[in-house]
Amino acid sequence: MIVHQIFAEIYEETVQNIMVCDNYELANYISRCTYGDKAIAVECTQYPCSIGDKYHDNRFWHINEDGEETVVAYVPTAEQEVQILKANNEEITIAVAEMLGGAAE
C-alpha cells in the first residue's frame, strides 16, 4: 500500500524538483504554479530519478558523466517482487520435476 506518492516536477524535459504529494492533481497544480503553465508533474515513486535528470518519451533518463542518457529503470514494489519470485519458483519447480522425471525413465 502506498501512503504517499512521489512526483517529479518537469519543466523543459528536465526534472526540476522531487516532491511528496497526496495526488496527481495537486502535484501538477503545484508544478505549474512553480515553473509555469508548461510544467507537469510525473509520478516517480518507483523510479530513482534525480533533479537534473531528463524526462521525455514517457521515460526518465539519467545523464551520465559523458553526457549520454540512460533509461532510469523501474524498481518493482515488494508485492511485485513477490509475484516475480513466485513465478520464477514455479518455473524452476517444473523444470526440476521434468529433469527428475526424465532421469527416472
Phi and psi in degrees as GROMACS dihedral restraints (atoms count N, CA, C in turn):
[ dihedral_restraints ]
;  ai    aj    ak    al  type     phi  dphi    fc
    3     4     5     6     1   -96.8    20    10
    4     5     6     7     1   124.3    20    10
    6     7     8     9     1   -87.7    20    10
    7     8     9    10     1   -43.7    20    10
    9    10    11    12     1  -127.2    20    10
   10    11    12    13     1   152.2    20    10
   12    13    14    15     1  -107.4    20    10
   13    14    15    16     1   151.6    20    10
   15    16    17    18     1  -109.1    20    10
   16    17    18    19     1   133.4    20    10
   18    19    20    21     1  -124.6    20    10
   19    20    21    22     1   142.1    20    10
   21    22    23    24     1   -95.7    20    10
   22    23    24    25     1   132.5    20    10
   24    25    26    27     1   -91.2    20    10
   25    26    27    28     1   117.9    20    10
   27    28    29    30     1  -109.4    20    10
   28    29    30    31     1   131.0    20    10
   30    31    32    33     1  -142.0    20    10
   31    32    33    34     1   129.4    20    10
   33    34    35    36     1    52.5    20    10
   34    35    36    37     1    46.3    20    10
   36    37    38    39     1    62.2    20    10
   37    38    39    40     1    18.5    20    10
   39    40    41    42     1  -124.2    20    10
   40    41    42    43     1   137.3    20    10
   42    43    44    45     1   -70.8    20    10
   43    44    45    46     1   112.7    20    10
   45    46    47    48     1   -88.6    20    10
   46    47    48    49     1   -33.2    20    10
   48    49    50    51     1  -160.6    20    10
   49    50    51    52     1   160.4    20    10
   51    52    53    54     1  -120.8    20    10
   52    53    54    55     1   132.3    20    10
   54    55    56    57     1  -140.5    20    10
   55    56    57    58     1   155.5    20    10
   57    58    59    60     1   -96.4    20    10
   58    59    60    61     1   134.2    20    10
   60    61    62    63     1  -149.4    20    10
   61    62    63    64     1   158.4    20    10
   63    64    65    66     1   -74.5    20    10
   64    65    66    67     1   -31.6    20    10
   66    67    68    69     1  -158.7    20    10
   67    68    69    70     1   165.4    20    10
   69    70    71    72     1   -63.2    20    10
   70    71    72    73     1   -44.7    20    10
   72    73    74    75     1   -57.3    20    10
   73    74    75    76     1   -45.7    20    10
   75    76    77    78     1   -67.3    20    10
   76    77    78    79     1   -41.9    20    10
   78    79    80    81     1   -62.1    20    10
   79    80    81    82     1   -42.8    20    10
   81    82    83    84     1   -65.8    20    10
   82    83    84    85     1   -41.2    20    10
   84    85    86    87     1   -61.0    20    10
   85    86    87    88     1   -46.7    20    10
   87    88    89    90     1   -62.4    20    10
   88    89    90    91     1   -42.2    20    10
   90    91    92    93     1   -60.4    20    10
   91    92    93    94     1   -44.3    20    10
   93    94    95    96     1   -69.0    20    10
   94    95    96    97     1   -36.4    20    10
   96    97    98    99     1   -65.9    20    10
   97    98    99   100     1   -34.9    20    10
   99   100   101   102     1   -81.8    20    10
  100   101   102   103     1   -45.8    20    10
  102   103   104   105     1  -112.4    20    10
  103   104   105   106     1    -4.4    20    10
  105   106   107   108     1   110.3    20    10
  106   107   108   109     1   170.0    20    10
  108   109   110   111     1   -62.9    20    10
  109   110   111   112     1   -20.5    20    10
  111   112   113   114     1   -89.9    20    10
  112   113   114   115     1    -2.2    20    10
  114   115   116   117     1   -77.5    20    10
  115   116   117   118     1   152.0    20    10
  117   118   119   120     1  -137.3    20    10
  118   119   120   121     1   160.1    20    10
  120   121   122   123     1  -109.3    20    10
  121   122   123   124     1   137.8    20    10
  123   124   125   126     1  -128.3    20    10
  124   125   126   127     1   127.1    20    10
  126   127   128   129     1   -64.4    20    10
  127   128   129   130     1   127.5    20    10
  129   130   131   132     1  -134.6    20    10
  130   131   132   133     1    26.7    20    10
  132   133   134   135     1   -54.5    20    10
  133   134   135   136     1   -37.4    20    10
  135   136   137   138     1  -102.6    20    10
  136   137   138   139     1    14.2    20    10
  138   139   140   141     1  -122.6    20    10
  139   140   141   142     1   119.6    20    10
  141   142   143   144     1   -79.5    20    10
  142   143   144   145     1    64.4    20    10
  144   145   146   147     1   -89.2    20    10
  145   146   147   148     1   164.4    20    10
  147   148   149   150     1  -134.8    20    10
  148   149   150   151     1   162.3    20    10
  150   151   152   153     1   -58.5    20    10
  151   152   153   154     1   133.8    20    10
  153   154   155   156     1    97.9    20    10
  154   155   156   157     1   -18.5    20    10
  156   157   158   159     1   -65.6    20    10
  157   158   159   160     1   165.0    20    10
  159   160   161   162     1  -102.1    20    10
  160   161   162   163     1   157.5    20    10
  162   163   164   165     1  -138.1    20    10
  163   164   165   166     1   112.9    20    10
  165   166   167   168     1  -157.2    20    10
  166   167   168   169     1   162.3    20    10
  168   169   170   171     1    55.4    20    10
  169   170   171   172     1    33.2    20    10
  171   172   173   174     1    60.1    20    10
  172   173   174   175     1    30.0    20    10
  174   175   176   177     1  -141.5    20    10
  175   176   177   178     1   153.7    20    10
  177   178   179   180     1   -90.4    20    10
  178   179   180   181     1   143.0    20    10
  180   181   182   183     1  -130.5    20    10
  181   182   183   184     1   129.8    20    10
  183   184   185   186     1   -92.2    20    10
  184   185   186   187     1   138.6    20    10
  186   187   188   189     1   -94.2    20    10
  187   188   189   190     1   116.5    20    10
  189   190   191   192     1   -73.1    20    10
  190   191   192   193     1   170.1    20    10
  192   193   194   195     1   -60.3    20    10
  193   194   195   196     1   -29.7    20    10
  195   196   197   198     1   -86.0    20    10
  196   197   198   199     1     4.8    20    10
  198   199   200   201     1    88.9    20    10
  199   200   201   202     1    -2.9    20    10
  201   202   203   204     1   -80.9    20    10
  202   203   204   205     1   149.3    20    10
  204   205   206   207     1   -96.0    20    10
  205   206   207   208     1   136.8    20    10
  207   208   209   210     1  -127.7    20    10
  208   209   210   211     1   143.4    20    10
  210   211   212   213     1   -64.8    20    10
  211   212   213   214     1   135.9    20    10
  213   214   215   216     1   -80.5    20    10
  214   215   216   217     1   119.4    20    10
  216   217   218   219     1   -75.2    20    10
  217   218   219   220     1   143.3    20    10
  219   220   221   222     1   -69.4    20    10
  220   221   222   223     1   135.9    20    10
  222   223   224   225     1  -107.7    20    10
  223   224   225   226     1   114.3    20    10
  225   226   227   228     1   -65.0    20    10
  226   227   228   229     1   152.6    20    10
  228   229   230   231     1   -70.6    20    10
  229   230   231   232     1   168.2    20    10
  231   232   233   234     1   -59.9    20    10
  232   233   234   235     1   -40.9    20    10
  234   235   236   237     1   -63.2    20    10
  235   236   237   238     1   -41.6    20    10
  237   238   239   240     1   -66.1    20    10
  238   239   240   241     1   -39.1    20    10
  240   241   242   243     1   -63.6    20    10
  241   242   243   244     1   -39.2    20    10
  243   244   245   246     1   -61.4    20    10
  244   245   246   247     1   -44.3    20    10
  246   247   248   249     1   -62.9    20    10
  247   248   249   250     1   -40.4    20    10
  249   250   251   252     1   -63.3    20    10
  250   251   252   253     1   -45.5    20    10
  252   253   254   255     1   -64.9    20    10
  253   254   255   256     1   -39.0    20    10
  255   256   257   258     1   -61.5    20    10
  256   257   258   259     1   -44.6    20    10
  258   259   260   261     1   -63.6    20    10
  259   260   261   262     1   -43.6    20    10
  261   262   263   264     1   -62.8    20    10
  262   263   264   265     1   -40.6    20    10
  264   265   266   267     1   -63.6    20    10
  265   266   267   268     1   -40.9    20    10
  267   268   269   270     1   -63.1    20    10
  268   269   270   271     1   -42.7    20    10
  270   271   272   273     1   -62.9    20    10
  271   272   273   274     1   -43.1    20    10
  273   274   275   276     1   -65.8    20    10
  274   275   276   277     1   -42.5    20    10
  276   277   278   279     1   -60.4    20    10
  277   278   279   280     1   -44.1    20    10
  279   280   281   282     1   -65.0    20    10
  280   281   282   283     1   -43.4    20    10
  282   283   284   285     1   -63.3    20    10
  283   284   285   286     1   -43.3    20    10
  285   286   287   288     1   -66.2    20    10
  286   287   288   289     1   -41.5    20    10
  288   289   290   291     1   -62.0    20    10
  289   290   291   292     1   -39.6    20    10
  291   292   293   294     1   -66.2    20    10
  292   293   294   295     1   -39.5    20    10
  294   295   296   297     1   -66.1    20    10
  295   296   297   298     1   -43.7    20    10
  297   298   299   300     1   -69.3    20    10
  298   299   300   301     1   -40.5    20    10
  300   301   302   303     1   -65.2    20    10
  301   302   303   304     1   -38.5    20    10
  303   304   305   306     1   -70.4    20    10
  304   305   306   307     1   -33.1    20    10
  306   307   308   309     1   -71.7    20    10
  307   308   309   310     1   -28.5    20    10
  309   310   311   312     1   -79.7    20    10
  310   311   312   313     1   -17.2    20    10
